[in-house]
């Protein structure tokens, strides 16, 4: 058995122990649940296998200095504190420095980082930093809004609450007019 297979087996046993710890035994309808849970978590954490730098196929765009915004990129992620879902939308904008990236790659970037155990604050910063590092634009703005099941279903039970985070880099941080344009065009 490979090391990866051993870890998956241990994870499945961990789910079995959790169910037994809560229920006293594994109810008959939950016999296959540990295996299903592990498959689900593997899918929801598939972003760990993505090298985000490979997403940045760029194209030369002579003199383009106009803002590019991709709004409302839907994502689902897992809160690293409770291992439950948070879902939301990301808006990503940038001003090119002669190179542009395929728009679908921006959505793939959001998916790559959201498909990991995550904090919303970190997710927002990772998206902005990856854009800056791999595209070298004049600036980047990222806004993420999400609903967290850990806040809605337990603890504060703040149903309907939404968490909004942002990260501004380059001219989006330095220029109030650029930041204002981004916020206006992003609908935030």
Protein Blocks (a to p, Z undefined) as FASTA:
>chain_A
ZZklmmmmmmmmmmmmmmmmmnopacfklmmmmmmmmmmmmmmmmmmmpcfklmmcccdd
ehiabdcddehiacddddfklopacddddddddddehiacdfklmmmmmmmmmmcccdfk
lmmmmmmmmmmmmnopabdcdddddddfklmmgmjlpghiacdddddehjllmmmklmmm
mmmmnoZZ
